[in-house]
Amino acid sequence: MTDQTDIAVVGGGVAGLMAATYTARHDFETRVFDTGASILRRNAHLENVPGFPVGVDARLWLDMLAEQAERAGATLIEAEVTAVTDTEGGTFRVETAAETFTVPRVVLATKNDVSYLDVEGVGVIDRGKTFLDTDERGRTGVDGCYAAGRLAEKPHQAAVAAGHGAEVGVALLEDADVGFYHDWVAPDGYFTDRGRDLPPGCEEVDRETYERRREQAHRTIADRFSDPDLEPPETHPSLQE
Ligand SMILES: Cc1cc2nc3c(=O)[nH]c(=O)nc-3n(C[C@H](O)[C@H](O)[C@H](O)COP(=O)(O)OP(=O)(O)OC[C@H]3O[C@@H](n4cnc5c(N)ncnc54)[C@H](O)[C@@H]3O)c2cc1C
């Protein structure tokens, strides 16, 4: 079966999930393929990501990133991507054992693995570990093909991978010509009371909407952290029996 989608993200670890959150929030049909082996699942306790003064369980944090990408509209698919190849039409074929997708844009976020990649013009760097040659925004030099996180030679920290995933998502949107893009939620009238149009990817919310979302956010976070021992999130496959 061959299917069409706007964006395929190969690797649903930290960087891939953040890139997907940005593209899905702008209504790009985004599919994330992942084998459940983010290296973050090898972490003992995550103490340097923003917003957690005494740290957070790395696996729980990753699961919450996945939940966030899904809520933004991305589709998460548990599958290994076995091939990404370019086509004559300038698109990419993304293959799993079960399906093949044809996409105009791919984000590769598989840390140090590119064994599935066969796209002419993408530079592979071998330094004992494998990386892809990109510019700062994750562009590989082949239109529509991006790399995010550790695979794009970013430093080996979760916050850096998350930030770079977001940056790659925004770069992709800019290259797709969605216009000036912020992804901001602003108070009612922030733009429009000053006679300005809402920029693409911006929303103004009134007080009632703000309070409703704030309450929902607090309840959701309280729920996720209410009993962290009850169901320990899944560890890295190498740690499972
Ligand atoms: C022991 C250890 C402890 C660490 N502790 C910390 C810490 O305390 N603080 C910190 O900031 N950083 C820490 N790190 C580093 C941090 O985990 C990484 O920098 C970060 O996870 C990199 O994100 P990434 O998205 O590039 O890669 P990953 O999070 O590893 O994501 C890559 C994803 O690609 C998927 N994948 C690979 N190949 C395929 C394929 N063919 N098809 C589909 N999916 C595929 C994998 O399943 C994986 O989910 C630690 C790392 C290790 C090893």
The ligand as a Gaussian input file, in Angstrom:
#p B3LYP/6-31G(d) Opt

LIG

0 1
 C       22.998000       6.958000      29.703000
 C       22.515000       8.300000      29.139000
 C       22.096000       9.282000      30.000000
 C       21.721000      10.538000      29.516000
 N       21.354000      11.479000      30.402000
 C       21.057000      12.735000      29.969000
 C       20.743000      13.752000      30.905000
 O       20.741000      13.524000      32.119000
 N       20.447000      14.981000      30.433000
 C       20.445000      15.284000      29.097000
 O       20.167000      16.408000      28.732000
 N       20.738000      14.329000      28.187000
 C       21.052000      13.076000      28.577000
 N       21.387000      12.099000      27.666000
 C       21.419000      12.464000      26.224000
 C       20.031000      12.549000      25.568000
 O       19.309000      11.374000      25.893000
 C       20.169000      12.684000      24.034000
 O       21.035000      13.745000      23.707000
 C       18.828000      12.889000      23.327000
 O       17.936000      11.841000      23.637000
 C       19.038000      12.968000      21.803000
 O       17.776000      13.102000      21.183000
 P       17.536000      12.582000      19.697000
 O       16.098000      12.854000      19.392000
 O       18.574000      13.121000      18.782000
 O       17.778000      10.987000      19.767000
 P       16.880000       9.895000      20.537000
 O       16.160000      10.507000      21.672000
 O       17.774000       8.731000      20.819000
 O       15.797000       9.471000      19.446000
 C       16.114000       8.707000      18.310000
 C       14.885000       7.862000      17.969000
 O       15.023000       7.295000      16.663000
 C       14.357000       6.038000      16.669000
 N       14.842000       5.270000      15.504000
 C       16.124000       4.954000      15.195000
 N       16.176000       4.313000      13.997000
 C       14.884000       4.223000      13.564000
 C       14.279000       3.692000      12.380000
 N       15.015000       3.116000      11.385000
 N       12.929000       3.763000      12.256000
 C       12.174000       4.355000      13.236000
 N       12.708000       4.893000      14.354000
 C       14.034000       4.823000      14.515000
 C       14.687000       5.437000      18.047000
 O       13.729000       4.473000      18.432000
 C       14.659000       6.689000      18.926000
 O       13.397000       6.827000      19.587000
 C       21.749000      10.815000      28.114000
 C       22.143000       9.810000      27.241000
 C       22.556000       8.560000      27.745000
 C       23.021000       7.504000      26.799000

